[in-house]
Every structure is written in C-alpha cells, then in structure tokens.
Amino acid sequence: MPSIQSYLIHPLLRVFIKRKLSRVMDPMAARASLNNPLPPPKGVRFAPEMIGGVPGEWVESDKSGGTLLYLHGGGYFAGSPVTHRAITGALALQGFRVFCPDYRLAPEHPFPAAVDDALAVYRAVLGLVPAGRLALGGDSAGGGLALALLLAARAAGLLMPACALLFSPWTDLACTGSSVVSNARRESMLYGPRLLEGGALYLNGADAKNPLASPLYGDLAGLPPLLIQAGAPEVLRDDSTRLAERARAAGVPVAFSLWQNMPHAWQIYQAFLPEARTALREAGEFARAHLASAPAGA
C-alpha cells in the first residue's frame, strides 16, 4: 500500500516543478527550475575526477563493493552529478563506488554529444574495472542514455557491464507511448505536452527514432540483465513497459516493477519517501547479485 508520504509529494511536485515546466519557454529557465539539488545522505564522500576526457565525480562510502557508472537525468538539458547526489549517495551507502559523469547538455551540445561522452567514460572505466564487476545505471533521460550507451558499446565491440539499473527511463523521444496522454493529469512532475519540445531541443533535427536517441527502437539482443522501475502515474510509464516487453522478446533478462502512486524518478526522494529507499535497496540487491555472479576476471 502506498505510504502517506507518497500522497504528500505529488502536490509539492505539481507546484514546484510541473507548473514551472509548463510555463517556461526558455531552455535555460527550464534548466534552472530543475537544477535544485536535494541534500545527499550522510556518510558519503564526493571527489571530482576527469575520466575519458569527461568531468565527473566519484561517490563513495566506507562500505566496499562493486563499481557503478551512473548517468543523471534532466531531459538532456539539465541536471549534473551535484543534482543527483541523493541517488548516487544512497547507492554508495549500499557499497558501490559510483562515478557520475557531467556529460554535455543541450542546447549547447545536442545529440549525440551525451552519447559520445558516456561512451568515452565507459571505455575509460573499462580500463579501471573489469566489465563483469561494473554496473550501469541512470534515471529518466539518464536511463535512456544508459541504454544508448549499451547499444553504442556493443557496436564498438566493447564488453557489456554485469547489469543496468534503469529508473523511469526515457526511451522514446518520439513520445508514442499511450501514457503520455492517458497519464497527463496523473503525472505530478513532467508536463506531457512539452516532452516533444524537450526531445527536439536535444535532437537538433536528428531522427527521434534513432536508437542512440530513443533506444526503444534499437536491437536489444545481447544486452546485460536490466532492472527497470517505473511509476504507474508517469507519462513515461509506457517507455518502461514497452522496453521491458521488447527486451524480454530479444532474450534479455528483465526485472520490471511498476510502482503505484510513485512520481517520475522517485528514487531521488529517498530522504522522504520510504518507497524510494525500498526501490534503491532492490536495485542494489539486483546489481550485487549480478556482480557476484560475473565470471572471475570478466
């Protein structure tokens, strides 16, 4: 049963995020409305580093475990490692050494800049960590970018990571999912009619169904096990449900869960929402299981 906190967070998101996103026309103003970081959990450390020519930060705690490359959300035009410390810090407390790159954003750097940066970081991290001891993760646009990275890495002949954790991933910039319309009122964070505009800002004329922009349309065969979490009221719900269906049809192991009364990328509200802490714990358990099962030396 959804928590009391889950009923409280929706009106707050409608007032402080959705209303702003529905009214602003300038991408810089929209970026500013999203770039308000939540406080990270206690007991984690942040250290800046340049990896693969891309700046970012390591997030660590005293607990030891595997390595996680995490790609932040923000619609490809907002967000940073700092805005997502609530998630990366919570994952670090579960024992992961997390690297979150500060990949380039639109409109200054449109598609495929984010994919190029993610691939450069992934190549470099593979020089530090065996693929079988590496997990990949991301939320919203970062979840879609994580999938695009997997497609780009496979095309480049690189080894796949042990698994990928996808929180409310944006997998279809063409916005063809029925939930974009059916959940328009239920959604408390994203303003559905602006999704195509945001996608166009990133695409800069590229095909919205290019698999490196919208991995839902890619060949998913050979990808590592995926954990996908989505909220039932989200306008992007069908980006996750269709991804789960197509990945399974391609032979990819998928752990998919649809959470009742959860806002978009609710995992970032782990300090307030018990469901966020539960979702992150389940994601951590999934990743640890696949890291532990990776062949020695992989």
C-alpha positions, 0 to 999 in steps of 0.5 A, spaced: 500 500 500 502 506 498 505 510 504 502 517 506 508 520 504 507 518 497 500 522 497 504 528 500 509 529 494 505 529 488 502 536 490 509 539 492 511 536 485 505 539 481 507 546 484 514 546 484 516 543 478 510 541 473 507 548 473 514 551 472 515 546 466 509 548 463 510 555 463 517 556 461 519 557 454 526 558 455 531 552 455 535 555 460 529 557 465 527 550 464 534 548 466 534 552 472 527 550 475 530 543 475 537 544 477 535 544 485 539 539 488 536 535 494 541 534 500 545 527 499 545 522 505 550 522 510 556 518 510 558 519 503 564 522 500 564 526 493 571 527 489 571 530 482 575 526 477 576 527 469 575 520 466 575 519 458 576 526 457 569 527 461 568 531 468 565 527 473 565 525 480 566 519 484 561 517 490 563 513 495 562 510 502 566 506 507 562 500 505 566 496 499 563 493 493 562 493 486 563 499 481 557 503 478 557 508 472 551 512 473 548 517 468 543 523 471 537 525 468 534 532 466 531 531 459 538 532 456 538 539 458 539 539 465 541 536 471 549 534 473 552 529 478 551 535 484 543 534 482 543 527 483 547 526 489 541 523 493 541 517 488 548 516 487 549 517 495 544 512 497 547 507 492 554 508 495 551 507 502 549 500 499 557 499 497 558 501 490 563 506 488 559 510 483 562 515 478 557 520 475 559 523 469 557 531 467 556 529 460 554 535 455 547 538 455 543 541 450 542 546 447 549 547 447 551 540 445 545 536 442 545 529 440 549 525 440 554 529 444 551 525 451 552 519 447 559 520 445 561 522 452 558 516 456 561 512 451 568 515 452 567 514 460 565 507 459 571 505 455 575 509 460 572 505 466 573 499 462 580 500 463 579 501 471 574 495 472 573 489 469 566 489 465 563 483 469 564 487 476 561 494 473 554 496 473 550 501 469 545 505 471 541 512 470 534 515 471 529 518 466 533 521 460 539 518 464 536 511 463 535 512 456 542 514 455 544 508 459 541 504 454 544 508 448 550 507 451 549 499 451 547 499 444 553 504 442 558 499 446 556 493 443 557 496 436 564 498 438 565 491 440 566 493 447 564 488 453 557 489 456 557 491 464 554 485 469 547 489 469 543 496 468 539 499 473 534 503 469 529 508 473 523 511 469 527 511 463 526 515 457 526 511 451 522 514 446 523 521 444 518 520 439 513 520 445 508 514 442 507 511 448 499 511 450 501 514 457 503 520 455 496 522 454 492 517 458 497 519 464 497 527 463 493 529 469 496 523 473 503 525 472 505 530 478 512 532 475 513 532 467 508 536 463 506 531 457 505 536 452 512 539 452 516 532 452 516 533 444 519 540 445 524 537 450 526 531 445 527 536 439 531 541 443 536 535 444 535 532 437 537 538 433 533 535 427 536 528 428 531 522 427 527 521 434 527 514 432 534 513 432 536 508 437 542 512 440 536 517 441 530 513 443 533 506 444 526 503 444 527 502 437 534 499 437 536 491 437 536 489 444 539 482 443 545 481 447 544 486 452 546 485 460 540 483 465 536 490 466 532 492 472 527 497 470 522 501 475 517 505 473 511 509 476 504 507 474 502 515 474 508 517 469 507 519 462 513 515 461 510 509 464 509 506 457 517 507 455 518 502 461 513 497 459 514 497 452 522 496 453 521 491 458 516 487 453 521 488 447 527 486 451 524 480 454 522 478 446 530 479 444 532 474 450 534 479 455 533 478 462 528 483 465 526 485 472 520 490 471 516 493 477 511 498 476 510 502 482 503 505 484 502 512 486 510 513 485 512 520 481 517 520 475 524 518 478 522 517 485 528 514 487 531 521 488 526 522 494 529 517 498 530 522 504 522 522 504 519 517 501 520 510 504 518 507 497 524 510 494 529 507 499 525 500 498 526 501 490 534 503 491 535 497 496 532 492 490 536 495 485 542 494 489 540 487 491 539 486 483 546 489 481 550 485 487 547 479 485 549 480 478 556 482 480 557 476 484 555 472 479 560 475 473 565 470 471 572 471 475 576 476 471 570 478 466 
